[in-house]
Amino acid sequence: MKFKYYNTPILGLSNNSDLQSLLLSGFSGLEAYHPQISILFCVLYLIAITSNSIILVVICLEESLHEPMYLFLSMLAVSDLGLCATTLPTILKLFWFNSREIHFDACLTQMYFIHIFSMMESGILLIMAFDRYVAISNPLRYTVILSSSTVVKISVGFVLRAIIILIPAPVLIKQLKFCEANVLSHSYCLHPDIIKLSCSDHRINSFLGLIVIIITFGFDSVLILLSYVKILATVLSIASQEERLKALNTCVSHICAVLLVYVPMLGVSIIHRFGKNLPSLVHVIMGYVYLLVPPVFNPVIYCIKTHQIRIRLLNIFKRT
């Protein structure tokens, strides 16, 4: 398969207006099997979209679930659906029609929203950790501390954090100059993947990306860990072992959700930094694991482990 390149002007550099489009990549060397591989992606996306939509419908229809914990869960479902909606078009376009080309501005837009929804997911997991801490350490004042207005303010704050903090990323990329290379590593657009194609100095972009990761995912993960240290200290102070297990059981779903987000993210970071000699297939697969594992498994875990949602879901099916 021939890669499409664009001629460069004088001095071998082109600005963003000359770079009209980029080329997406699937599984290198397995292009003939892309239609078959797409079946797996269709199944995963179908599970993710259906299960997250069911979570939203159940929480919306059942007034008894209009509590902070379930409102945060609905926000998590929205962010997962956002990730699916943002990446599904380019992935299926590539695997179904072998259409690799994506306009430069469309790529920047997709990149922006992918990182927004990922960052929102991290912030929501932090809110949910705080929710579990309040529920276990101060259950009598739970509804007072996490009132409806407080929930709305916290939620809006994390959404605005993601939107505002990522605005400089596409703006700075537009200032870069690009040479002939225009082939991305994935079937969707990510910030590190785009800037590495630049033939001008992109250290500011790399530094910005590092700062964003530190003050968002790094900050969130530290606070999540501290929340669970406090939760564990509170649980250990409970005299009855049965009550300890009951309290910890309410955190199992959230702990699984945190691991589903942060373990693939850590794996991608480690492979990207230390696995340069690994086959490109490993990098591609890890990219898809990071992208698809949380939306697919988050709602499944919450449906299995959360008794209230499971009961309400069964009641809805019985009515129909």
Order of alpha helices (4+ residues) and beta strands (2+ residues): beta-alpha-alpha-beta-alpha-alpha-alpha-alpha-alpha-alpha-alpha-alpha-alpha-alpha-alpha
